[in-house]
Amino acid sequence: MEYNILIGGEAGQGIETISDILEKTLNNMGYYVYSSKDYMSRVKGGHNFTQIRFGNSPIHSHWPYLDLIIALDEKTVNLHQDRLKTNGYILCDTSIKSEDTKTLKIPLMNMAKSLGSPRMVNTVALGAVYKLFGLSYDPAIEHLNARFANKFREENIKALKDGYGAVSKIFTMPQPSGDKNILINGNEACALGALAAGCAYYSAYPMTPSTTIMRFMTRYAEKAGILVEQAEDEIAAINSAIGASYAGIRAMIGTSGGGFSLMVEALGLAGVTETPLVVANVQRPGPATGLSTRTEQSDLLFVISAAQGEFPRMVIALRNTEDAFYQTARAFNLAEKYQIPVIILSDEYLSDCKVTTKPYDFDKITIERYLAEKPEYKGMFKRYEVTSDGISPRIFPSQYENVYVLADSHEHDEYGHISEDIDIRNNMVRKRMKKMERLREELIEPDYFGSEKPELLLIGWGSTYGPLYEAIKLLEKDGFEAGALVFGDIWPLPQKRLLHYCDKAKKIINVEQNYTGQLASLITQQTGIRCHGSILKYDGRQMDSYFIYKAVKEGDY
C-alpha cells in the first residue's frame, strides 16, 4: 500500500521546508520514501512542486497519479488536478478556486496571519497533512525545533498544531516496514562515496544541478579533513584538481554540461600526463544554458569523446542513490590504478531525488593506492615508462628525496621530456591506449531484470533504472515476456550480457532521456546491434515507470 502527495506553489512559499520535514519523518517512522522535485530557475514566483511517494515496500520511481494535492497557490490546482485519483483530495486555502468536489478548503492564510506571519502558511498546511493521514505531529515538532530560532520556533509549532486541528483523518496508513533506513539524494550519495574513497580535494564552480555535491563536501570538510575549493571558473577548477592529483592527493571535480564544456581542454591534460582524476558531470538539458534546473541524458557521446586527440578514459552512469555511493568510491580506485580520468554521469533527476536506502556498508569500500616503491636511483624518474599493460610506475613530486617527476602537456618520452620523435610518439600513444585492454576486464555488466526469455528487451542507462524496473513489473502483470538491461559502466561498453539478451529478444527498444538515442547509437557503433524502436523524452522532465509502460502497451516506439 502506498500514497502519492504533491506539494505545489511558488518559489519562496516554503515547499522545500514542509516536504523535507514530511519526508524525514515518514522515513524515520519506517516507511519507504521516494521524493522528486520540479523547480524553476528563479528565487521567487513561478511554479514549483515536490512529489512524495511513500509506502511500506521499496519504491524505485515517481508516479503520475496523486492521492493528495497540497496547493499553496491556485496554479497548482489548475496544473495538477487532472492527475488526482478518483478517491484523491486537494488541500488548499479558502481563497483558491477549485471546482473539484473533493477540495478541502481551510483558512490557511488567515491562520498563519493570526500567528504573526503569512509565511507560516506552509507549516499550517503541514499540520493538516499529518492529521489527514492520522499521524502524530510530534516528529515534525522535533524538526521544527532544529530548523528555527527561538522566536519562530514557537510560532511554527503553534501553526503546525492549528493546521492539525483544522481537518479530520481521511487516509489509512499502511503498517510501516520497521526497517531502519537512510534518506538521501543522488548528489549526497555521490559526495559520501567520494569521502569514503579518500577524496582529499574537491574543486568546482557552482553550477546547478551539481552544486549540492560541493555543499555536502563543504559541510563535512573539516571533519573529513578535506579541502573544498570554490574556483573562479570551471577551467580553474579542473586545473587545480589535476595539480592536486599530480601532487599525490585524491581529487575530484563536479559540474554540469556547460561547465564540463569549459573543462574539455584540461581533460586532455589529465589524459596526456596520465593523472588520475574523478569528474562528476550532473547533466541538465542543453545546449548552452538550456534548462538549468531540469533533467536530461544528452551528454553521453560528448563525454566519451571530449578533448582533442585520443586517450583512455572511463565513463560510469549512476543509476540510483545506492549506485551513486559505491560507484563513486570505485571511480577513485579505477582512476588511480589506470592513471586516467573517470567521468561519472548523473543528472538533475537523480541528484535531487530523495530515496529511502539501506545504510551503506563502508566495509565494502577499499582505498587502493597504486604508487611505485622507492626507486633505487636518484635523479629523473621514468614516470611514463613503456610497460606491457600500458600502466607506468607512478610516484608524486617530493615523495622521495632527490627523485624528480616531470609532467607536460606536450608529447614526451618516458621521463617526461618533450619530444616530437616519431618512434616515441607511436610508443606513447600505444602505451596509453593499451590500458583499455585491461580496463575492459574490470567492467561491470549491466543489471538485468525480467524474463530470462524476453520477447521484448528494454535497454537504458543511468537514472532510467528505477522507472525501467517498475515498468517491467507492470508489463509482467499484463503477461508480457519482457526484460530490461540498464547500464552503469558505459565506456568502455560492456558487451557480454548485451549480446546474450539481444540474441534472445525479438524486439529491442532503447529508453533514454534524449532526442537522438545516444546509447542506441553507441551500441550500434560498438556491436552492430540495432534497436527496433525508441522510447525517448527530452522535455526536461524525467519519465516515470507508467510513461514507459504506457508507451510499450500502445506500441508508441
C-alpha positions in Angstrom: 0.0 0.0 0.0 1.3 3.4 -0.9 0.3 7.1 -1.3 1.3 9.9 -3.6 1.4 13.5 -2.4 2.2 16.6 -4.4 3.1 19.9 -2.7 2.9 22.9 -5.1 3.2 26.6 -5.1 5.6 29.5 -6.0 9.3 29.5 -5.2 9.6 31.2 -1.8 6.4 29.7 -0.3 8.3 27.1 1.7 7.6 24.0 -0.4 11.1 22.7 0.4 10.7 23.1 4.1 7.5 21.2 4.5 8.4 18.5 2.0 11.8 18.0 3.8 10.2 17.6 7.2 7.5 15.2 5.9 10.0 13.1 4.0 12.3 12.7 7.0 9.5 11.9 9.5 8.0 9.3 7.2 11.4 7.7 6.7 12.1 7.7 10.4 8.7 6.0 11.0 9.9 3.1 8.9 8.2 3.9 5.6 9.9 3.9 2.2 10.0 7.3 0.6 10.7 8.4 -3.0 10.6 12.2 -3.4 11.3 14.1 -6.6 11.4 17.9 -7.3 10.3 20.1 -10.2 11.5 23.6 -9.8 12.2 26.7 -11.9 15.4 28.6 -12.2 14.2 31.6 -10.1 14.3 32.6 -6.5 10.7 33.7 -6.2 7.5 33.1 -8.1 6.9 30.7 -11.0 5.6 27.2 -10.2 7.5 24.6 -8.2 6.4 21.3 -6.8 7.6 18.3 -4.9 6.1 14.8 -5.3 6.4 12.4 -2.4 5.6 8.7 -2.9 5.6 6.6 0.2 4.6 3.1 1.4 5.7 0.0 3.3 7.8 -1.5 0.5 10.7 -0.3 -1.6 9.9 2.4 -4.3 12.0 3.0 -7.4 10.3 5.8 -9.3 7.8 8.6 -9.0 4.2 8.1 -10.2 1.9 10.4 -12.2 -1.3 9.9 -10.2 -2.0 11.6 -6.9 -3.8 10.9 -3.7 -3.4 14.4 -2.2 -2.5 17.8 -3.7 -1.4 20.4 -1.3 -1.9 23.6 -3.2 -0.3 26.7 -1.8 -1.5 28.7 -4.9 -4.2 28.4 -7.5 -1.8 27.5 -10.3 -1.1 24.2 -8.5 -4.8 23.2 -8.7 -5.1 24.2 -12.3 -2.0 22.3 -13.4 -2.3 19.1 -11.4 -6.0 18.4 -10.6 -6.3 16.2 -13.7 -3.8 13.9 -12.1 -5.9 13.4 -9.0 -7.2 9.8 -8.4 -10.9 9.3 -8.1 -10.6 9.0 -4.3 -8.0 11.8 -4.0 -8.2 15.2 -2.3 -7.0 18.7 -2.8 -6.0 20.7 0.3 -5.9 24.5 -0.2 -6.7 27.9 1.2 -10.3 29.1 1.2 -9.3 31.8 -1.3 -8.3 29.3 -4.0 -10.9 28.5 -6.7 -11.4 24.8 -7.2 -14.4 23.0 -8.8 -13.4 19.6 -7.6 -15.9 18.3 -5.1 -13.1 16.7 -3.0 -11.4 20.0 -2.3 -10.6 20.6 1.4 -10.6 24.3 1.9 -9.3 25.7 5.2 -8.2 29.2 6.0 -4.5 28.5 5.8 -3.5 32.1 5.2 -5.7 33.7 7.9 -4.5 31.1 10.4 -0.9 32.0 9.5 -1.5 35.7 9.7 -3.2 35.4 13.1 0.1 33.9 14.3 2.1 36.9 13.0 3.4 35.9 9.6 1.7 34.8 6.3 4.9 32.9 5.6 3.8 30.2 8.0 1.0 29.1 5.7 3.2 26.1 4.7 3.5 25.0 8.3 -0.2 25.2 8.8 -0.7 23.0 5.7 1.9 20.6 7.0 0.0 20.1 10.3 -3.2 19.4 8.2 -1.3 16.7 6.3 -0.3 14.9 9.4 -3.9 14.8 10.6 -5.3 13.7 7.2 -3.1 10.6 7.4 -3.7 10.0 11.1 -0.1 10.6 12.1 1.3 12.2 15.2 2.8 15.7 14.7 5.4 15.1 17.4 8.1 14.0 14.9 7.5 17.2 13.0 8.0 19.3 16.1 11.4 17.8 16.5 12.4 19.0 13.1 10.9 22.5 13.7 12.9 22.8 16.9 16.1 22.0 14.9 15.2 24.3 12.0 14.0 27.5 13.6 15.4 30.0 16.1 13.6 30.5 19.4 11.1 33.2 18.3 10.0 31.5 15.1 10.1 28.0 16.6 7.2 28.5 18.9 5.1 30.3 16.2 5.7 27.5 13.8 4.8 24.8 16.3 1.6 26.7 17.0 0.9 26.9 13.3 1.5 23.1 12.9 -1.0 22.3 15.7 -3.6 24.7 14.4 -3.4 23.1 10.9 -3.6 19.7 12.6 -6.8 20.7 14.3 -8.5 22.1 11.2 -9.2 18.8 9.4 -10.1 15.2 10.1 -8.4 12.0 9.3 -9.2 10.7 5.8 -6.4 8.2 4.8 -5.5 4.9 6.4 -1.8 4.5 6.7 -0.2 1.1 6.0 1.8 -0.7 8.7 5.4 0.6 8.5 8.1 -1.8 7.3 10.1 -1.4 10.5 13.3 -1.2 8.5 15.9 1.3 9.7 17.0 3.1 6.5 18.6 6.4 5.5 17.0 9.1 3.3 19.5 10.5 0.8 19.6 12.1 -2.6 21.9 11.3 -5.5 24.4 14.1 -5.1 24.7 13.5 -1.3 25.3 9.8 -2.0 28.0 10.7 -4.6 29.7 13.0 -2.2 29.6 10.5 0.5 31.2 7.9 -1.8 34.0 10.3 -2.6 34.7 10.9 1.1 34.7 7.1 1.7 37.2 6.7 -1.1 39.7 9.1 0.5 39.0 12.2 -1.7 41.0 15.0 -0.1 40.5 17.8 -2.6 37.2 18.8 -4.3 37.1 21.7 -6.7 34.1 23.2 -8.5 32.4 26.3 -9.7 28.8 26.4 -8.6 26.5 25.1 -11.4 23.1 23.6 -11.0 22.4 20.7 -10.5 25.9 19.7 -9.4 26.2 22.3 -6.6 24.9 20.2 -3.8 27.9 17.9 -4.1 30.1 20.8 -3.2 27.7 21.9 -0.5 27.8 18.4 1.1 31.6 18.4 0.8 31.9 21.8 2.4 29.6 20.9 5.3 31.8 17.9 6.3 35.2 19.3 5.1 36.6 20.0 8.5 35.5 16.7 10.0 36.7 14.7 6.9 40.0 16.6 6.7 39.5 17.6 3.0 40.0 20.9 1.2 37.0 22.2 -0.9 37.8 24.9 -3.3 35.2 27.1 -5.0 37.1 28.1 -8.0 36.6 31.3 -10.1 35.5 29.2 -13.1 35.4 25.7 -14.3 38.8 25.9 -16.1 40.5 26.8 -12.8 38.5 24.1 -11.0 39.8 21.2 -13.2 43.3 22.5 -13.5 43.7 22.8 -9.7 42.3 19.3 -9.3 44.9 18.0 -11.8 47.6 19.8 -9.9 46.4 18.2 -6.6 46.3 14.8 -8.1 49.8 15.3 -9.7 51.0 16.1 -6.1 49.6 12.8 -4.8 46.2 13.8 -3.5 42.9 12.1 -4.5 41.0 14.8 -6.3 37.5 15.3 -7.7 35.6 18.0 -9.6 31.9 18.4 -10.2 30.0 20.3 -12.8 27.2 20.2 -15.4 27.3 20.1 -19.2 28.2 23.8 -19.8 30.9 23.7 -17.2 32.2 20.4 -18.5 32.5 22.0 -21.9 34.9 24.5 -20.4 36.9 21.7 -18.8 37.5 19.8 -22.0 41.0 21.0 -22.9 42.2 20.3 -19.3 40.7 16.9 -19.5 43.1 16.2 -22.3 45.9 17.5 -20.0 44.9 14.8 -17.5 45.0 12.3 -20.3 48.4 13.1 -21.7 50.0 13.5 -18.2 48.3 10.3 -17.1 47.0 12.0 -14.0 44.2 10.3 -12.1 41.0 12.4 -11.9 37.4 11.8 -11.0 34.9 14.1 -12.8 31.2 14.3 -11.9 29.0 15.6 -14.7 25.5 16.1 -13.4 23.6 16.5 -16.6 20.9 19.1 -17.5 19.3 19.9 -20.8 21.4 22.0 -23.3 22.6 23.4 -25.5 24.1 26.5 -23.8 22.2 27.3 -20.6 19.3 25.2 -21.7 17.0 24.3 -18.8 19.3 24.8 -15.9 17.0 23.1 -13.3 15.7 20.2 -15.4 17.0 16.8 -16.3 18.3 15.0 -19.4 20.7 12.3 -20.6 22.3 14.1 -23.5 26.0 14.3 -22.6 26.9 10.6 -23.1 28.5 10.7 -26.5 30.1 14.1 -25.7 32.0 12.9 -22.6 33.1 9.7 -24.3 35.0 11.7 -27.0 35.6 15.0 -25.1 39.0 16.7 -25.8 41.1 16.6 -28.9 43.2 13.5 -29.6 42.8 10.0 -28.3 43.4 8.9 -24.7 41.8 6.4 -22.4 39.0 7.3 -20.0 36.2 5.6 -18.3 32.5 6.7 -18.1 30.2 5.4 -15.3 26.5 6.3 -15.3 25.0 6.4 -11.8 21.7 4.5 -11.7 20.3 5.2 -8.2 21.4 6.5 -4.8 23.0 3.2 -3.8 24.9 3.1 -7.0 26.0 6.7 -6.6 27.8 5.8 -3.3 29.5 2.6 -4.3 30.4 3.6 -7.9 31.8 7.0 -6.9 34.1 5.2 -4.4 35.1 2.7 -7.1 35.8 5.5 -9.6 38.7 6.7 -7.4 40.4 3.4 -7.4 40.0 2.9 -11.1 41.3 6.5 -11.9 44.4 5.8 -9.8 45.0 2.3 -11.0 44.9 3.2 -14.7 46.0 6.8 -14.3 43.1 8.1 -16.3 40.1 10.4 -15.9 37.0 8.6 -14.8 33.8 10.5 -15.6 30.7 10.0 -13.5 27.4 10.8 -15.3 24.5 11.7 -13.2 21.5 14.0 -13.9 19.2 16.5 -12.2 16.6 13.9 -11.5 18.9 11.6 -9.7 20.8 14.4 -8.0 17.6 15.9 -6.4 15.6 12.7 -5.7 15.5 11.7 -2.0 15.2 8.0 -1.7 14.9 5.6 1.2 18.0 3.4 1.0 19.5 0.8 3.3 22.6 2.1 5.1 25.8 2.0 3.1 28.3 -0.6 4.1 31.6 1.3 4.4 33.4 -2.0 4.9 32.9 -2.7 1.2 34.9 0.4 0.4 38.7 -0.1 0.0 41.2 2.6 -0.7 43.7 1.2 -3.1 46.8 3.4 -3.7 48.7 2.5 -6.8 52.1 4.1 -6.1 55.5 2.7 -7.0 58.1 1.7 -4.4 61.1 4.0 -3.8 63.4 3.8 -6.8 66.9 2.6 -6.3 68.3 5.5 -8.2 68.2 9.3 -7.8 67.5 11.9 -10.5 64.8 11.8 -13.1 62.0 9.2 -12.6 60.8 7.2 -15.6 57.2 8.3 -15.0 56.0 7.2 -18.4 57.9 4.0 -18.7 56.6 1.8 -21.5 55.1 -1.4 -19.9 53.3 -4.5 -21.1 49.9 -3.3 -19.8 50.5 0.4 -20.5 50.4 1.4 -16.8 53.6 3.1 -15.9 55.0 3.3 -12.3 53.8 6.4 -10.5 55.2 8.5 -7.7 54.5 12.1 -6.9 56.9 15.1 -6.6 58.9 15.3 -3.4 57.7 11.8 -2.4 61.3 10.7 -2.3 64.4 12.9 -1.8 66.4 13.7 -5.0 63.9 11.9 -7.2 62.2 14.1 -9.8 58.9 13.7 -11.6 58.2 15.7 -14.8 54.8 16.4 -16.5 54.0 18.4 -19.6 51.1 19.0 -21.9 53.3 18.2 -24.9 54.0 14.7 -26.1 57.0 13.4 -24.2 59.4 10.5 -23.7 59.4 8.0 -20.8 61.0 10.7 -18.4 58.5 13.4 -19.4 60.9 15.4 -21.6 59.1 17.0 -24.6 59.7 15.0 -27.8 58.5 15.0 -31.4 60.3 11.8 -32.3 58.1 9.5 -34.4 59.0 6.3 -32.5 58.5 7.9 -29.1 55.1 9.3 -30.3 53.9 5.9 -31.5 55.1 4.2 -28.4 53.4 6.7 -26.1 50.1 6.5 -27.9 50.1 2.7 -27.9 51.2 2.7 -24.3 48.3 4.9 -23.1 45.7 3.2 -25.2 46.8 -0.3 -24.0 45.3 0.4 -20.6 41.8 0.0 -22.2 42.5 -3.7 -22.8 43.0 -4.4 -19.1 40.3 -1.9 -18.0 37.7 -3.9 -20.1 38.4 -6.9 -17.8 37.1 -4.9 -14.8 33.9 -3.7 -16.4 30.6 -4.4 -14.5 28.0 -5.8 -16.8 24.6 -4.0 -16.9 21.9 -5.0 -14.5 19.2 -7.3 -15.9 15.7 -7.9 -14.6 12.7 -9.6 -16.1 12.0 -12.7 -18.1 15.0 -14.9 -18.9 13.5 -15.4 -22.4 12.3 -11.9 -23.2 10.4 -11.2 -26.4 10.8 -7.5 -25.6 14.1 -6.1 -24.3 14.3 -2.6 -23.0 17.7 -1.0 -22.8 18.6 2.1 -20.7 21.3 3.7 -18.7 21.8 5.8 -15.5 18.7 7.1 -13.8 16.2 5.3 -16.1 17.0 2.3 -13.8 14.1 2.8 -11.3 11.4 3.6 -13.9 12.5 0.7 -16.0 12.5 -1.7 -13.1 8.9 -0.8 -12.2 7.8 -0.7 -15.8 9.0 -4.3 -16.3 6.9 -5.4 -13.2 3.8 -3.7 -14.6 4.4 -5.4 -18.0 4.9 -8.8 -16.4 1.5 -8.4 -14.7 0.0 -7.9 -18.1 1.6 -11.1 -19.4 4.5 -9.6 -21.4 7.7 -11.6 -21.7 9.9 -8.5 -21.1 13.2 -7.7 -19.6 15.5 -4.7 -19.1 19.2 -4.1 -19.3 20.4 -0.9 -17.5 24.0 0.2 -17.9 26.1 1.6 -15.2 29.6 1.1 -16.7 29.1 2.5 -20.1 32.5 3.3 -21.6 34.2 1.1 -22.5 30.9 -0.6 -23.3 30.3 -4.0 -21.5 29.0 -6.4 -24.2 28.6 -9.9 -22.7 25.2 -9.6 -21.2 24.1 -7.2 -24.0 24.9 -9.8 -26.7 23.3 -12.6 -24.6 19.9 -11.0 -24.2 19.8 -9.3 -27.6 20.2 -12.7 -29.1 17.1 -13.9 -27.3 14.8 -10.9 -27.8 12.5 -10.4 -30.7 12.3 -6.6 -30.2 14.9 -4.3 -28.7 13.8 -0.8 -27.5 16.1 1.8 -26.1 14.7 4.0 -23.3 16.6 7.3 -22.9 16.2 11.0 -21.8 17.5 12.5 -25.1 16.3 13.1 -28.6 18.8 11.1 -30.7 19.0 7.8 -28.7 22.7 8.1 -27.8 23.0 4.7 -26.1 21.4 3.0 -29.1 24.0 4.8 -31.3 26.8 3.7 -29.1 25.6 0.1 -29.1 25.3 0.0 -32.9 28.8 1.5 -33.2 30.4 -1.0 -30.9 28.4 -4.2 -31.7 26.4 -3.7 -34.9 23.2 -4.3 -32.9 20.3 -2.0 -33.9 17.3 -1.2 -31.8 13.8 -1.7 -33.3 12.4 1.4 -31.6 13.0 4.1 -29.0 11.1 5.5 -26.0 12.6 9.0 -25.7 11.8 12.0 -23.6 13.6 15.4 -23.8 11.3 18.0 -22.3 13.4 18.3 -19.2 11.1 16.2 -17.0 12.0 12.7 -16.1 10.0 9.8 -17.4 8.3 7.7 -14.8 7.5 3.9 -14.9 4.0 4.5 -16.1 5.3 6.5 -19.1 7.4 3.6 -20.2 4.7 1.0 -19.5 2.1 3.0 -21.5 4.5 3.5 -24.4 5.1 -0.2 -24.6 1.4 -1.1 -24.3 0.4 1.3 -27.0 3.3 0.4 -29.3 4.4 4.1 -29.2 8.1 3.4 -30.0 
